[in-house]
Amino acid sequence: MSDPTSDADRDRSGRTAAEAILRSLHEYGVEYVFANFGTDHTPLLEAAAALRDRGEEIPEFVRSPHEAGALSAAHGYAAVTGDPQAVFVHVDVGTQNLGAMVHNAYRGNAPVLIFAGLAPISHSGQPGARSNSVHYLQDVPDQSDIVSQYCRWTREYRSPADPDEFVARALTLSSTPRRGPSYLTATREALESESTAVPGSRSVEGVPPTAADP
């Protein structure tokens, strides 16, 4: 009797949500991730290494010493190309360090997906669990509220939801007039969770401008 599991399903087995997020960004045309990394990004960095070892394409990381610089660079590249960009920042304080650049991106109609990690929620026994006392200090009641007034869309990714759907939704809303930032978060546990998502399986197309391009 033949194995009913397809080759594609076998290829996706054991992959993490972090891998799916990086692959989805690439499949939807994001070339660069402008980033200021922190402890919440460990699953994404491990995923990047694993994907590159397998020869799979992901966006290139452009590291910034400060979050404001990362978002400014993404805003500028979006203005030049017209394409949505991605920014990775570090939990609550990294989100706060975006500062007035979030205002600029919102008022400047910049299509940018901002991803920020959340403090881990488990103490031990799970991949991504808290491993440092700082994880308790970073745990705030509503991290997205720091920037929600200047974002088109804010959401937290939670397993077992499809991470590709979250990436596609964020990019679509960022690219739809009036354009602006989307803000996506996830805990380390959620990023480490197994995912069978199919990166790039959705349509990401912003609505055409409502007026002539000057």
C-alpha positions in Angstrom: 0.0 0.0 0.0 1.4 3.4 -1.0 2.2 6.0 1.6 -0.6 8.6 1.5 1.7 11.3 2.8 2.9 13.6 0.0 6.5 14.6 -0.6 5.6 18.2 0.3 4.0 17.0 3.6 7.1 15.1 4.4 9.3 18.0 3.6 7.3 20.2 6.0 7.3 17.7 8.9 9.4 18.9 11.9 9.6 22.5 10.7 9.0 25.3 13.0 6.8 28.4 12.8 9.9 30.5 12.7 11.0 28.8 9.5 7.6 29.3 8.0 7.7 33.0 8.8 11.1 33.5 7.1 10.1 31.4 4.1 6.8 33.2 3.8 8.5 36.6 3.8 10.7 35.5 1.0 7.9 34.0 -1.0 5.9 37.2 -0.8 8.8 39.2 -2.2 10.5 40.6 1.0 14.2 40.9 0.1 15.6 42.2 3.4 14.8 42.1 7.1 16.0 45.3 8.8 16.7 44.0 12.3 17.9 44.7 15.8 18.1 41.3 17.4 17.5 40.2 21.0 16.9 37.1 23.1 13.3 36.6 21.6 14.8 36.1 18.1 16.7 32.9 18.9 14.2 30.7 17.2 14.3 32.9 14.1 18.1 32.9 13.9 18.2 29.1 14.4 15.6 28.8 11.7 17.6 31.0 9.3 20.7 28.9 9.8 18.7 25.7 9.2 17.1 27.0 6.1 20.4 28.2 4.6 22.0 24.9 5.4 19.2 23.3 3.3 19.8 25.7 0.5 16.4 27.5 0.9 16.1 31.2 0.2 15.1 33.7 2.9 15.4 37.5 3.2 18.8 38.9 3.9 19.3 40.3 7.4 20.4 43.9 7.5 21.5 44.5 11.1 21.0 47.9 12.8 22.5 49.1 16.1 19.2 50.8 16.9 15.5 50.0 16.2 14.8 53.5 14.9 17.5 53.1 12.2 16.0 49.7 11.2 12.6 51.1 10.7 13.9 54.3 8.9 15.9 52.1 6.5 12.8 49.9 5.8 10.7 53.0 5.3 13.2 54.4 2.8 13.5 51.2 0.9 9.7 50.9 0.7 9.5 54.4 -0.6 12.1 53.6 -3.3 10.7 50.2 -4.4 7.0 50.5 -3.5 7.2 47.0 -2.0 6.5 46.0 1.6 9.4 45.6 3.9 10.1 43.8 7.2 11.6 44.9 10.5 12.5 42.7 13.5 12.8 44.3 16.9 13.2 43.1 20.5 10.1 42.7 22.7 8.7 45.7 24.6 11.8 48.0 24.8 12.7 47.3 21.2 9.2 48.3 20.2 9.5 51.5 22.3 12.8 52.3 20.7 11.1 52.5 17.3 9.8 55.8 18.7 8.8 58.5 16.2 9.8 56.3 13.3 6.5 54.5 13.7 4.7 57.8 13.4 6.8 58.6 10.3 6.0 55.2 8.7 2.3 55.6 9.5 2.0 59.2 8.2 4.3 58.4 5.3 2.1 55.4 4.2 5.1 53.0 4.4 4.2 49.3 3.9 6.2 47.7 6.6 5.7 44.5 8.7 7.2 45.0 12.1 7.8 41.8 14.0 8.6 41.8 17.7 9.0 38.9 20.0 7.1 38.5 23.3 8.5 37.4 26.6 8.3 33.6 26.9 5.3 32.3 28.9 6.6 29.0 30.2 9.2 28.5 32.9 10.7 25.2 31.7 10.1 22.1 29.8 9.3 23.6 26.5 11.5 24.9 23.6 11.8 28.6 24.0 10.9 28.7 27.7 12.2 31.4 30.0 15.9 31.1 30.6 16.9 34.5 32.0 15.5 36.7 34.7 15.1 39.5 32.2 12.2 37.5 30.6 10.1 38.4 33.6 10.9 42.1 33.3 10.0 42.1 29.6 6.5 40.6 30.2 4.1 43.5 29.8 0.2 43.3 29.7 -0.3 44.6 26.2 2.9 45.1 24.2 1.1 45.9 20.9 -0.7 48.8 22.5 2.7 50.7 22.4 2.3 51.1 18.7 -1.3 50.2 17.9 -2.5 53.7 17.2 0.0 54.0 14.3 -0.5 50.5 12.8 -2.9 49.2 10.2 -3.1 45.8 12.0 -1.7 44.2 15.1 -1.8 40.5 16.0 -0.1 37.9 18.1 0.8 34.6 16.4 -0.2 31.6 18.5 0.3 27.9 17.6 -1.3 25.9 16.0 -2.5 28.7 13.7 -0.9 29.0 10.3 2.0 31.4 10.4 1.9 32.0 6.6 -1.7 33.3 7.0 -0.4 35.9 9.6 2.5 37.0 7.4 0.2 37.3 4.3 -2.4 39.2 6.2 0.1 41.7 7.6 1.7 42.3 4.2 -1.7 42.7 2.5 -3.0 45.3 5.0 0.3 47.1 5.0 0.2 47.3 1.2 -3.5 48.4 1.0 -4.2 52.2 0.9 -3.9 53.8 3.1 -0.6 52.0 3.5 1.2 51.7 6.8 2.9 49.5 9.4 1.6 46.2 10.6 2.7 44.8 13.9 3.1 41.1 14.5 4.3 39.4 17.7 5.0 35.9 18.9 6.5 34.2 22.0 9.6 32.0 21.6 7.4 29.0 22.4 5.1 29.8 19.5 8.1 30.3 17.1 9.6 27.0 18.2 6.3 25.1 17.6 6.0 22.7 14.7 4.2 24.0 11.6 3.1 22.4 8.4 2.4 25.8 6.8 3.0 26.2 3.1 4.9 29.4 2.7 3.6 31.6 -0.1 0.3 29.8 -0.5 -1.8 32.9 -0.4 -2.2 36.0 -2.5 -0.6 39.2 -1.3 -1.6 42.1 -3.4 -2.3 45.6 -2.2 -5.3 47.4 -3.6 -4.1 49.9 -6.4 -3.8 53.5 -5.4 -7.0 55.4 -5.2 -5.6 58.4 -7.0 -3.1 59.1 -9.8 0.6 58.8 -8.9 2.0 62.3 -8.9 
